[in-house]
């Protein structure tokens, strides 16, 4: 039995299918990309050496309109060739008029859907904003997003607040208090990761085109936000916005429980005392609480002594070399984009192919720019030396100290020894 297969894919909407994925032995495959030259060749070959059947994936692949599909079906019916739709064992011949009408209606709906998707794809190639309302802080312009002068300052202040304290919930509360703009924590998280605020556009296929409009935050700020979000993800819930710098970091090695900050006040006195006590201690009697200030002082002492030694043992990659290589690749891709208009003028490329190539190159450039922005901006060894002075930590507020602690510390273990204890600070590297 001789079986031939035909597949069609539109480069604006999809990638060409894998030719070996038909599920049965195929004598010959005809494959079109954008046009339908191979479909015409298939019909010519069928007139000379007709196969037993033709295998396709969807009926709408046989033409751009219902009329074209019907003409093709009529021709292969005249030749006595059976049509099989992949995954459907029924013949293309419908038993009743109702079945035929249902089939034609389904094809028409598919064409309408593809037409809408194709229009969105053309807008994507021209780097136009996707359909829908512009994100808060922007308005839709003629061909791009433009800043909303009344709302963008509030968005910028929200980002600055998060960068300063590393607390998403704190930034959400700050936005509501100062600007009266109430958003949920999940909405605030979407703002932090939304490429639009970084001057980029992200489309439904998750591809990002950079530098399409005026950003609200810089590339460096965006990379810092991504790093803070990754760091906070490893912490216990709500501790990222906790008022105390040691919250979420201290663990009792004896019982394995996380330590929480407990506040105790004396009756009729304003002074308060802070302790760290285990949340879920399984021991009997329970592990005792320890003075918060004692653990804080010893933590600072350990950081000042052990952090420079830990950093000195690290094998640091050549960041300048990595960054230089990636920037060279970006420059090469940018040079190709600049040459595309010349290739169109000389007739080497048509406009649609050039737009597709430009779009692909710009998405690759966006990915590389994102990787460059996430590279460490400064030398870790110089930072370690700067923060190894105890006065640096003592001069910070609790919120600022919380921010810096989490830059270097993975967790702090309390090692109990009879009636005494000591700390073991585990760094993130």
C-alpha positions as CSV (number, residue, x, y, z in Angstrom):
1,X,0.0,0.0,0.0
2,X,1.5,3.3,-1.1
3,X,1.0,6.2,1.3
4,X,2.2,9.7,0.8
5,X,2.0,12.6,3.4
6,X,1.5,16.3,3.1
7,X,2.1,18.9,5.8
8,X,1.7,22.7,5.8
9,X,3.0,25.2,8.4
10,X,2.9,29.0,8.5
11,X,6.2,30.4,9.8
12,X,4.3,33.2,11.4
13,X,2.3,30.9,13.7
14,X,4.2,27.6,14.1
15,X,7.3,25.6,13.5
16,X,7.5,22.9,10.9
17,X,6.4,19.5,12.2
18,X,8.8,16.6,12.7
19,X,8.6,14.6,9.5
20,X,9.1,11.2,11.2
21,X,6.0,11.7,13.5
22,X,3.3,10.2,11.2
23,X,3.0,6.9,13.0
24,X,3.3,4.7,9.9
25,X,5.5,4.0,6.9
26,X,5.4,6.9,4.4
27,X,6.7,6.5,0.9
28,X,7.1,10.3,0.2
29,X,6.5,13.5,2.2
30,X,5.4,16.8,0.7
31,X,6.0,19.7,3.0
32,X,5.1,23.4,2.5
33,X,6.3,26.4,4.5
34,X,4.2,29.5,3.9
35,X,3.2,28.8,0.3
36,X,1.6,25.7,-1.3
37,X,4.0,24.8,-4.1
38,X,4.5,21.3,-2.8
39,X,0.7,20.7,-2.7
40,X,0.5,21.5,-6.4
41,X,3.4,19.2,-7.1
42,X,1.6,16.5,-5.1
43,X,-1.4,16.8,-7.4
44,X,0.7,16.5,-10.5
45,X,2.5,13.4,-9.2
46,X,-0.9,11.9,-8.3
47,X,-2.1,12.2,-11.9
48,X,0.9,10.2,-13.1
49,X,1.4,7.7,-10.3
50,X,-1.5,7.9,-7.9
51,X,-1.0,6.6,-4.3
52,X,-3.5,4.5,-2.4
53,X,-4.0,7.3,0.2
54,X,-2.8,10.7,1.3
55,X,-2.1,11.4,5.0
56,X,-2.6,14.9,6.4
57,X,-2.8,16.4,9.9
58,X,-5.8,18.9,9.4
59,X,-8.1,19.6,6.5
60,X,-7.5,23.3,6.5
61,X,-3.9,22.6,5.5
62,X,-5.2,21.9,2.0
63,X,-6.0,25.5,1.2
64,X,-6.5,29.1,2.5
65,X,-10.3,28.9,1.9
66,X,-13.1,26.3,2.2
67,X,-13.4,26.5,-1.6
68,X,-9.7,25.6,-2.2
69,X,-10.1,22.6,0.2
70,X,-13.2,21.4,-1.6
71,X,-11.4,21.7,-5.0
72,X,-8.6,19.5,-3.7
73,X,-10.9,16.9,-2.3
74,X,-12.8,16.8,-5.6
75,X,-9.6,16.2,-7.5
76,X,-8.3,13.3,-5.4
77,X,-11.8,11.8,-5.3
78,X,-11.8,11.8,-9.1
79,X,-8.4,10.0,-9.0
80,X,-9.8,7.4,-6.5
81,X,-7.3,8.4,-3.8
82,X,-8.3,8.0,-0.1
83,X,-7.6,10.9,2.3
84,X,-6.7,10.1,5.9
85,X,-6.5,12.7,8.6
86,X,-3.8,11.9,11.1
87,X,-5.4,10.5,14.3
88,X,-8.7,10.0,12.5
89,X,-9.4,6.6,10.8
90,X,-12.5,7.8,9.0
91,X,-12.5,8.6,5.3
92,X,-12.9,12.1,4.1
93,X,-16.2,11.2,2.5
94,X,-19.0,12.2,4.8
95,X,-22.1,10.0,5.1
96,X,-24.7,12.7,5.5
97,X,-25.2,16.3,4.6
98,X,-25.3,17.2,8.3
99,X,-21.8,15.8,8.8
100,X,-20.5,17.7,5.8
101,X,-22.0,21.0,7.1
102,X,-20.4,20.4,10.5
103,X,-17.0,19.7,8.9
104,X,-17.2,22.8,6.7
105,X,-18.2,24.9,9.7
106,X,-15.3,23.6,11.7
107,X,-12.9,24.4,8.9
108,X,-14.3,28.0,8.6
109,X,-13.8,28.5,12.4
110,X,-10.2,27.3,12.1
111,X,-9.6,29.7,9.3
112,X,-11.1,32.6,11.3
113,X,-8.9,31.7,14.3
114,X,-5.8,31.4,12.1
115,X,-6.6,34.8,10.6
116,X,-6.7,36.5,14.0
117,X,-3.5,34.7,15.1
118,X,-1.8,35.7,11.9
119,X,-2.7,39.4,12.5
120,X,-1.3,39.2,16.0
121,X,1.9,37.5,14.5
122,X,2.3,40.3,12.0
123,X,2.0,42.9,14.8
124,X,4.6,40.9,16.7
125,X,7.0,41.1,13.8
126,X,6.6,44.9,13.8
127,X,7.1,44.9,17.6
128,X,3.7,46.4,18.3
129,X,2.2,46.0,21.8
130,X,0.0,42.9,22.2
131,X,-3.8,43.3,22.4
132,X,-5.4,44.3,25.6
133,X,-5.1,47.1,28.2
134,X,-1.7,48.6,28.8
135,X,-0.1,47.8,32.2
136,X,-0.5,50.3,35.0
137,X,1.9,53.1,34.5
138,X,1.6,53.1,30.7
139,X,-0.9,54.1,28.0
140,X,-1.2,52.8,24.5
141,X,0.3,55.1,21.9
142,X,0.1,54.8,18.2
143,X,2.6,52.0,17.8
144,X,4.1,51.5,21.3
145,X,3.5,52.0,25.0
146,X,4.0,55.5,26.4
147,X,4.5,56.6,30.0
148,X,1.4,57.6,32.0
149,X,2.7,60.7,33.7
150,X,0.2,60.4,36.5
151,X,0.7,56.7,37.3
152,X,4.3,55.9,36.4
153,X,5.9,57.7,39.4
154,X,3.9,55.4,41.8
155,X,5.2,52.4,39.9
156,X,8.8,53.6,40.0
157,X,8.5,54.3,43.8
158,X,7.1,50.8,44.3
159,X,10.2,49.3,42.5
160,X,12.6,51.6,44.5
161,X,11.0,50.5,47.8
162,X,11.4,46.8,46.9
163,X,15.0,47.3,45.9
164,X,15.7,49.2,49.1
165,X,14.2,46.7,51.6
166,X,13.8,43.5,49.6
167,X,10.2,43.1,50.9
168,X,7.3,42.6,48.5
169,X,4.6,43.0,51.1
170,X,6.3,46.0,52.5
171,X,6.4,47.6,49.0
172,X,2.7,46.8,48.5
173,X,1.8,48.5,51.9
174,X,4.0,51.5,51.0
175,X,2.2,51.9,47.7
176,X,-1.2,51.9,49.4
177,X,-0.2,54.3,52.1
178,X,1.6,56.9,50.0
179,X,-0.4,56.8,46.7
180,X,-3.7,55.2,47.7
181,X,-3.1,52.5,45.1
182,X,-4.2,49.2,46.6
183,X,-2.9,46.0,44.9
184,X,-2.6,42.4,46.0
185,X,0.8,40.8,46.7
186,X,0.3,38.6,43.6
187,X,-0.2,41.7,41.5
188,X,2.9,43.3,43.0
189,X,4.9,40.2,42.1
190,X,3.6,40.4,38.5
191,X,4.8,44.0,38.4
192,X,8.2,43.0,39.5
193,X,8.7,40.4,36.8
194,X,6.7,42.1,34.0
195,X,9.1,42.8,31.0
196,X,7.0,45.9,30.1
197,X,8.4,47.9,33.0
198,X,11.9,47.1,31.8
199,X,11.3,48.5,28.3
200,X,10.5,45.1,26.7
201,X,7.5,43.4,25.2
202,X,6.6,39.8,26.0
203,X,4.2,38.0,23.7
204,X,2.0,35.0,24.2
205,X,4.7,32.7,23.0
206,X,6.9,33.9,25.9
207,X,9.4,35.5,23.5
208,X,10.7,38.9,24.6
209,X,11.7,41.8,22.4
210,X,13.9,44.4,24.2
211,X,14.0,48.2,24.0
212,X,10.6,48.7,22.4
213,X,9.5,51.6,24.6
214,X,10.7,53.8,27.5
215,X,11.4,51.7,30.6
216,X,10.5,52.5,34.2
217,X,13.4,50.6,35.7
218,X,16.9,50.1,34.3
219,X,18.5,46.7,33.3
220,X,20.6,46.7,36.4
221,X,17.6,47.3,38.7
222,X,15.7,44.6,36.9
223,X,18.6,42.1,37.4
224,X,18.7,43.1,41.1
225,X,14.9,42.5,41.4
226,X,15.2,39.0,39.9
227,X,18.0,38.1,42.3
228,X,16.0,39.4,45.3
229,X,13.0,37.4,44.2
230,X,15.1,34.2,43.9
231,X,16.6,34.8,47.3
232,X,13.3,35.5,49.0
233,X,11.8,32.3,47.5
234,X,14.1,30.2,49.7
235,X,12.9,31.9,52.9
236,X,10.0,30.8,55.1
237,X,6.7,32.6,54.2
238,X,6.3,36.2,55.3
239,X,9.9,36.5,56.7
240,X,11.0,38.6,53.7
241,X,9.0,41.5,55.2
242,X,9.6,40.7,58.9
243,X,10.9,43.7,60.9
244,X,13.8,41.8,62.5
245,X,17.0,41.1,60.5
246,X,17.4,37.5,61.8
247,X,13.8,36.5,61.0
248,X,13.7,33.3,58.9
249,X,17.5,32.7,59.1
250,X,18.0,31.0,62.5
251,X,17.5,27.3,63.0
252,X,18.0,25.2,66.2
253,X,20.4,22.4,65.3
254,X,19.2,20.3,68.3
255,X,15.5,20.0,67.3
256,X,15.7,21.2,63.7
257,X,13.0,23.8,64.3
258,X,13.1,27.3,62.7
259,X,13.4,30.1,65.4
260,X,10.9,32.9,65.6
261,X,11.3,36.3,67.2
262,X,9.3,36.7,70.4
263,X,8.8,40.0,72.1
264,X,8.4,40.3,75.9
265,X,7.6,43.5,77.8
266,X,7.5,44.2,81.5
267,X,4.3,45.4,83.1
268,X,4.0,49.2,83.2
269,X,7.3,49.6,81.5
270,X,8.0,50.6,77.9
271,X,11.2,48.6,77.5
272,X,10.9,45.4,75.5
273,X,13.0,42.3,75.3
274,X,13.5,40.1,72.2
275,X,14.1,36.4,72.2
276,X,14.5,33.7,69.6
277,X,12.6,30.6,70.4
278,X,11.9,27.4,68.3
279,X,8.5,27.2,66.6
280,X,8.0,23.4,66.5
281,X,10.4,21.8,69.1
282,X,9.7,18.1,69.6
283,X,12.0,17.7,72.6
284,X,10.9,17.5,76.2
285,X,11.7,19.8,77.8
286,X,11.6,22.2,74.9
287,X,14.8,23.9,73.7
288,X,15.2,27.2,75.6
289,X,14.8,30.7,74.0
290,X,17.9,32.7,73.6
291,X,18.4,36.5,73.7
292,X,18.0,38.0,70.2
293,X,20.6,40.6,70.8
294,X,23.2,38.0,71.8
295,X,22.6,36.0,68.6
296,X,22.7,39.2,66.6
297,X,26.0,40.3,68.1
298,X,27.7,36.9,67.6
299,X,26.4,36.7,64.0
300,X,28.0,40.0,63.2
301,X,31.2,38.9,64.8
302,X,31.3,35.6,62.8
303,X,30.5,37.4,59.5
304,X,33.4,39.9,60.1
305,X,35.8,37.1,60.8
306,X,34.7,34.3,58.4
307,X,33.2,36.0,55.4
308,X,36.5,37.2,53.9
309,X,38.0,33.8,54.4
310,X,35.1,32.0,52.7
311,X,35.2,34.4,49.7
312,X,39.0,33.9,49.4
313,X,38.5,30.2,48.9
314,X,36.0,30.7,46.0
315,X,37.1,30.1,42.4
316,X,35.8,33.2,40.6
317,X,35.0,33.0,36.9
318,X,36.3,35.6,34.5
319,X,33.3,37.9,34.4
320,X,34.9,40.5,32.1
321,X,35.7,37.7,29.6
322,X,32.2,36.3,29.8
323,X,30.6,39.7,29.4
324,X,32.9,40.7,26.5
325,X,32.1,37.5,24.6
326,X,28.4,38.0,25.0
327,X,28.6,41.6,24.0
328,X,30.5,40.6,20.8
329,X,27.8,38.1,19.9
330,X,25.2,40.8,20.4
331,X,27.1,43.3,18.2
332,X,27.3,40.6,15.5
333,X,23.6,39.9,15.6
334,X,22.9,43.7,15.5
335,X,25.1,44.0,12.4
336,X,23.0,41.4,10.7
337,X,19.8,43.2,11.5
338,X,21.3,46.4,10.0
339,X,22.1,44.6,6.8
340,X,18.6,43.2,6.3
341,X,17.2,46.4,4.5
342,X,20.1,46.1,2.0
343,X,19.2,42.5,1.3
344,X,15.6,43.5,0.7
345,X,16.6,46.2,-1.8
346,X,18.8,43.8,-3.7
347,X,16.1,41.2,-3.9
348,X,17.9,38.5,-1.9
349,X,15.2,38.5,0.8
350,X,11.6,39.5,0.6
351,X,10.1,41.8,3.3
352,X,8.3,39.0,5.2
353,X,11.4,36.8,5.4
354,X,13.5,39.7,6.5
355,X,10.9,40.6,9.3
356,X,11.0,37.0,10.5
357,X,14.8,37.0,10.6
358,X,14.9,40.4,12.4
359,X,12.4,39.2,15.0
360,X,14.4,36.0,15.7
361,X,17.6,38.0,16.1
362,X,16.0,40.5,18.4
363,X,14.6,37.8,20.7
364,X,18.1,36.3,20.8
365,X,19.6,39.7,21.6
366,X,17.1,40.1,24.4
367,X,18.0,36.8,26.0
368,X,21.7,37.7,25.9
369,X,21.1,41.1,27.4
370,X,19.1,39.6,30.2
371,X,22.0,37.2,31.0
372,X,24.6,40.1,30.9
373,X,22.4,42.1,33.4
374,X,22.4,39.2,35.8
375,X,26.1,38.9,36.0
376,X,27.7,40.0,39.3
377,X,28.2,43.8,38.8
378,X,31.1,44.1,41.2
379,X,34.0,42.1,42.7
380,X,32.7,39.9,45.5
381,X,36.1,40.0,47.3
382,X,36.0,43.8,47.6
383,X,32.4,43.6,49.0
384,X,33.5,41.0,51.6
385,X,36.3,43.3,52.8
386,X,33.9,46.3,53.1
387,X,31.3,44.4,55.2
388,X,33.9,42.7,57.4
389,X,33.9,45.8,59.7
390,X,31.5,45.4,62.7
391,X,30.7,49.1,62.7
392,X,29.2,48.7,59.2
393,X,26.5,46.4,60.6
394,X,25.9,48.3,63.8
395,X,25.2,51.5,61.9
396,X,22.4,49.8,59.8
397,X,18.8,49.8,60.7
398,X,17.1,46.4,61.2
399,X,15.5,46.6,57.7
400,X,18.8,47.4,56.1
401,X,20.6,44.8,58.1
402,X,18.0,42.2,57.1
403,X,18.7,43.1,53.4
404,X,22.4,42.6,53.7
405,X,22.2,39.5,55.9
406,X,20.3,37.7,53.2
407,X,22.8,38.7,50.6
408,X,25.4,36.5,52.3
409,X,23.8,34.1,54.7
410,X,21.9,30.9,53.9
411,X,21.1,30.0,57.5
412,X,22.3,30.4,61.0
413,X,22.4,27.2,63.2
414,X,22.3,27.3,67.0
415,X,24.6,24.5,68.3
416,X,23.6,23.8,71.9
417,X,26.2,22.5,74.3
418,X,24.7,21.6,77.7
419,X,23.8,24.9,79.2
420,X,25.8,26.9,76.7
421,X,25.5,27.4,72.9
422,X,27.4,28.6,69.9
423,X,26.5,29.7,66.3
424,X,27.4,28.3,63.0
425,X,26.8,30.7,60.1
426,X,26.4,29.0,56.7
427,X,27.0,31.3,53.7
428,X,25.1,31.1,50.4
429,X,28.3,30.3,48.5
